[in-house]
C-alpha cells in the first residue's frame, strides 16, 4: 500500500527589518569609549568614567521649569583630550550634522572641566551630561542593582554609562542631547568632595547575637 505524503506549508519569511534597524553595531572603539549606530542612523555611546551629580535613584525636579517632568540624570567625567573625549566629540558632531545640517555648530552638554575651577575633581576632565524621564537600568558589576546597593552610585564612583544621542528642537533651542539608558558601577573611586566609602566588613567586630531574650538586657 502506497503511503501518502504530508506536505507542510513553507514558513513565511519573518520581517526582520525593524529588528535590523534597531540593532546597534560597533562603529569605533577606543579606551573608555565606544561609538555604535543602528540602521536608522541613531548613535549610541558607551563611556567609562567618574560619576558626578548622580540623580539616578530618585528623579530630579527642575525648580526653574516646574512644568517639566522630573528626570533621572548624571554628569560623567573623563580625561580631557583623551581618545574617549575625541570619540565623543566626533559622535556629537556627526549627530549634529545629521539633525541640523543648516547649523555650523550644535550645542551639547559636552564641557571642559577646567572651566569649573570650583568643582572638585573637574580639573583636566571633560564633562558630559545625560538624562531621561525613565529610570535607566542600574547594574553593580554585571548584576542588576539590588535594594540597598544604591549607595554604590556616589559622586566619584567609577561607572560605565550607555546613552543614545537624540535631537532637541523646541522652544529651548536646537541641541544634541544624551538619553541615559544604563549605568553600571565598575569600581570605587575617590569621593568627589571627600573620601570613598570604607570597606565596612574589614573593620566590624565579630559579635555573636543571641536571638533569645536576655533577662538582663536593659533595653528589653
C-alpha positions in Angstrom: 0.0 0.0 0.0 1.4 3.3 -1.0 1.9 5.8 1.8 0.6 9.3 1.4 2.9 12.1 1.9 2.1 15.1 4.1 3.3 18.4 2.7 3.7 21.1 5.4 3.4 24.7 4.2 6.6 26.5 4.0 7.1 29.0 6.8 6.6 32.6 5.7 9.7 34.7 5.9 9.8 36.9 9.1 10.1 40.6 8.5 13.2 41.4 10.5 13.6 44.9 9.0 12.7 46.6 12.3 15.0 44.3 14.3 17.8 45.1 11.9 17.2 48.8 12.2 17.0 48.7 16.0 20.2 46.7 16.4 23.3 48.7 17.2 26.6 47.9 15.6 30.0 49.0 16.7 31.5 51.8 14.6 34.6 52.6 16.6 36.1 51.6 20.0 38.9 53.3 22.0 39.9 53.1 25.6 37.0 54.1 27.8 34.6 54.8 24.9 32.6 53.1 22.1 30.5 54.6 19.2 27.6 52.5 17.9 24.9 53.1 15.3 21.8 51.3 14.2 20.1 51.0 10.8 18.3 54.3 11.2 21.5 56.2 11.8 20.9 56.7 15.5 24.1 57.0 17.5 24.7 55.4 20.9 27.8 55.9 23.0 29.3 53.7 25.8 31.5 55.7 28.2 33.7 54.8 31.2 34.4 57.5 33.7 33.8 59.1 37.0 30.3 59.7 38.3 29.3 63.2 39.3 26.0 64.7 40.4 24.1 61.4 40.3 20.3 61.6 40.3 19.7 58.0 39.1 17.8 56.6 42.1 15.3 59.4 42.5 14.5 61.8 39.6 15.4 65.4 40.0 12.8 68.2 39.8 13.9 71.3 37.9 12.7 74.2 40.0 13.3 76.6 37.1 10.8 74.7 34.9 8.0 73.4 37.2 6.1 72.1 34.2 9.0 69.9 33.1 8.7 66.2 34.3 11.4 65.1 36.8 14.4 63.5 35.2 17.0 60.9 36.1 20.4 62.4 35.3 24.1 62.5 35.9 27.3 64.1 34.8 30.2 61.9 33.7 33.9 62.9 33.9 36.6 61.6 31.6 40.2 62.6 30.7 40.4 65.8 28.7 41.8 65.4 25.1 41.9 61.6 25.5 40.8 59.2 22.7 37.5 58.8 24.5 37.0 62.6 24.5 37.7 62.8 20.8 35.4 59.9 20.0 32.6 61.6 21.9 33.2 64.9 20.2 33.1 63.2 16.8 29.9 61.3 17.6 28.2 64.5 18.8 29.4 66.4 15.7 28.1 63.6 13.4 24.7 63.6 15.1 24.6 67.4 14.8 25.2 67.3 11.1 22.6 64.7 10.6 19.9 66.5 12.7 20.8 70.1 11.9 22.7 70.3 8.6 22.0 74.1 8.3 24.0 74.8 11.5 27.7 75.1 11.7 27.8 74.2 15.4 25.2 72.5 17.6 25.0 72.9 21.3 25.6 69.8 23.5 26.3 69.1 27.2 30.0 68.3 26.5 32.0 70.8 28.5 35.6 71.5 29.6 36.0 70.7 33.3 38.8 73.4 33.6 36.0 76.0 33.1 34.6 75.0 36.5 37.6 75.6 38.9 35.3 75.4 41.9 34.2 71.9 41.2 36.3 69.3 43.0 37.8 66.7 40.6 36.9 68.6 37.4 40.4 69.9 36.5 41.8 68.1 33.5 38.5 66.4 32.7 35.8 66.7 30.1 32.2 66.5 31.4 29.1 65.2 29.7 25.5 65.2 31.0 22.9 62.6 30.2 19.2 62.4 31.3 16.0 60.5 30.9 12.4 60.8 32.3 12.6 57.0 32.8 15.0 55.4 35.2 18.0 53.9 33.5 19.0 50.3 34.0 21.3 50.1 37.0 23.9 47.4 37.5 26.5 46.6 40.1 29.2 44.8 38.1 27.2 42.5 35.8 24.3 42.0 38.1 21.2 44.3 38.3 21.3 46.5 41.4 19.7 45.1 44.5 17.9 47.0 47.2 20.5 48.6 49.5 23.1 48.9 46.8 22.1 52.4 45.8 25.0 53.8 47.9 27.4 52.5 45.4 26.4 55.3 43.0 28.1 58.1 44.8 30.0 61.1 43.3 33.4 59.7 42.5 32.4 56.1 41.8 33.7 54.6 38.6 30.9 53.8 36.2 30.1 52.8 32.6 27.3 54.9 31.0 25.3 53.9 28.0 23.4 56.8 26.3 21.6 57.4 23.0 22.0 60.7 21.2 18.8 62.5 20.3 17.6 65.6 18.6 16.1 68.5 20.6 14.3 71.1 18.6 11.9 73.2 20.7 11.4 76.5 22.4 14.6 75.8 24.4 16.7 75.6 21.3 18.4 73.1 19.0 20.7 70.7 20.6 22.0 67.1 20.6 21.3 65.5 24.0 22.2 62.2 25.6 19.3 59.9 26.7 20.5 58.0 29.7 19.9 54.3 29.1 22.1 52.4 31.5 24.6 53.0 34.4 27.0 50.2 35.6 29.0 50.6 38.7 32.5 49.2 38.0 34.7 50.3 40.9 35.0 52.5 43.9 36.8 55.8 43.5 37.8 58.8 45.5 34.6 60.6 46.5 34.3 64.0 44.9 34.3 66.4 47.9 35.5 63.7 50.3 36.6 60.1 50.7 35.3 56.9 49.2 33.2 54.7 51.5 35.2 52.4 53.6 35.0 48.6 53.3 33.0 48.1 56.5 33.5 44.3 56.6 37.2 44.9 57.2 36.5 46.9 60.4 33.3 45.5 62.0 33.9 43.4 65.2 32.7 39.8 65.3 29.7 39.7 67.6 27.5 36.7 68.4 24.0 37.8 68.7 21.7 35.6 70.8 18.2 35.5 69.3 16.7 34.5 72.7 15.6 37.3 75.1 18.2 38.2 77.7 16.6 38.9 81.0 19.4 41.3 81.9 19.1 43.3 78.7 18.4 46.9 79.8 16.6 47.6 76.5 14.2 44.6 76.9 
